[in-house]
Amino acid sequence: MSKELPQIISDEEFSRLLQEREKAQRALRTEHDRWDNAGVISRGHQPSDGLPESTIEQNFPRIAQKLLVLWPSEACAMYLTSILVNTREARQGFPPRVVEDLLMLHAINDMHLRSGKPVRNATNTGTAKRPPRI
């Protein structure tokens, strides 16, 4: 263990170093914000668990709420299929990222159903895990 004392700097030098560090942190944040929009929160509601909202929660909050109610169940699989398969010509469809997320949730729900573990159905309000975060 060294007996040397750390070099003491003046208040002015300390302030200058703090300003340089803050400037560098701002530059990094600005660069990061250009490509990372995971923290973007849609107006009107905050994430309930403190995590950033998924693409589905941001763009289609009603669908997200319905998935929470039905997860995991046969009813959830049927609902996911019904919103993924377009049966009306006037429908615009989902953005590609949302389709990917819905397909992934469909696959995960299917794995839960095939695992043989008891899952709740739409009428059973027993405890069940939330759909995974996307």
C-alpha positions in Angstrom: 0.0 0.0 0.0 1.4 3.3 -1.1 1.9 6.0 1.5 1.8 8.8 -1.1 -1.0 11.2 -0.9 -3.1 11.8 -4.0 -2.3 15.0 -5.9 -4.6 17.8 -4.8 -6.0 20.0 -7.6 -7.4 23.5 -7.4 -11.2 24.2 -7.3 -10.9 25.8 -10.8 -9.1 22.7 -12.2 -11.7 20.4 -10.6 -14.6 22.5 -12.1 -12.9 22.4 -15.5 -12.5 18.6 -15.3 -16.2 18.2 -14.3 -17.3 20.3 -17.2 -15.2 18.3 -19.7 -16.7 15.1 -18.3 -20.3 16.4 -18.6 -19.6 17.6 -22.1 -18.3 14.2 -23.1 -21.3 12.4 -21.5 -23.7 14.7 -23.4 -22.0 13.9 -26.6 -22.3 10.2 -25.9 -26.0 10.5 -25.0 -26.7 12.5 -28.1 -24.9 9.9 -30.3 -26.7 7.1 -28.5 -30.2 8.7 -28.8 -29.7 8.9 -32.6 -29.9 5.1 -33.0 -31.6 3.9 -29.8 -35.3 4.5 -29.5 -36.0 1.8 -26.9 -36.7 4.4 -24.2 -39.2 6.3 -26.3 -42.5 6.3 -24.5 -45.7 7.0 -26.3 -47.9 9.8 -24.9 -50.7 9.1 -22.6 -49.4 6.2 -20.5 -46.2 5.1 -18.7 -44.8 1.5 -18.6 -46.3 -0.3 -15.6 -43.2 -2.2 -14.7 -40.5 0.5 -15.4 -39.2 -1.3 -18.5 -39.4 0.3 -21.9 -42.6 -0.5 -23.7 -42.6 -3.0 -26.5 -43.5 -2.1 -30.1 -46.9 -3.7 -29.5 -47.5 -1.7 -26.3 -46.4 1.6 -28.0 -48.5 1.2 -31.2 -51.4 -1.1 -30.2 -52.1 -0.7 -26.5 -55.5 -2.5 -26.8 -53.9 -5.6 -28.3 -51.2 -5.5 -25.6 -53.8 -5.4 -22.9 -55.8 -8.3 -24.4 -52.6 -10.4 -24.6 -52.0 -9.7 -20.9 -55.4 -11.0 -20.1 -55.2 -14.1 -22.2 -51.6 -15.1 -21.7 -50.8 -18.1 -21.9 -53.9 -20.0 -23.1 -55.6 -21.5 -26.1 -57.6 -18.3 -26.3 -54.4 -16.4 -26.6 -53.3 -18.6 -29.5 -56.7 -18.1 -31.2 -56.5 -14.3 -30.7 -53.0 -14.1 -32.1 -54.0 -16.1 -35.1 -57.1 -13.9 -35.7 -55.1 -10.7 -35.7 -52.2 -12.1 -37.8 -54.4 -13.6 -40.5 -56.1 -10.9 -42.6 -59.6 -11.9 -43.5 -60.8 -8.5 -44.7 -59.4 -6.7 -47.7 -59.7 -3.3 -46.3 -57.1 -4.0 -43.5 -53.8 -2.2 -43.8 -51.9 -4.8 -41.7 -49.2 -4.4 -39.0 -45.7 -2.9 -39.5 -43.1 -5.7 -40.0 -41.6 -5.3 -36.5 -45.0 -5.8 -34.9 -45.7 -8.9 -37.1 -42.4 -10.3 -36.0 -43.2 -9.7 -32.3 -46.7 -11.2 -32.6 -45.3 -14.3 -34.4 -42.7 -14.7 -31.6 -45.4 -14.4 -28.9 -47.5 -16.9 -30.8 -44.6 -19.4 -30.9 -43.9 -18.9 -27.1 -47.5 -19.3 -26.3 -47.6 -22.5 -28.3 -44.5 -23.8 -26.4 -46.3 -23.1 -23.1 -49.3 -25.1 -24.4 -47.2 -28.0 -25.6 -45.1 -28.2 -22.5 -47.8 -30.0 -20.6 -47.6 -27.5 -17.7 -51.0 -26.3 -16.6 -52.0 -23.0 -18.2 -55.0 -20.9 -17.5 -57.8 -20.5 -20.0 -59.6 -17.2 -20.6 -62.1 -17.9 -17.9 -59.5 -19.0 -15.3 -58.0 -16.0 -13.5 -55.3 -18.0 -11.8 -51.8 -16.7 -11.6 -49.9 -16.7 -14.8 -46.8 -15.1 -16.1 -46.9 -12.0 -18.3 -46.0 -12.4 -22.0 -42.3 -12.0 -22.4 -40.9 -8.5 -23.1 -40.0 -7.9 -26.7 
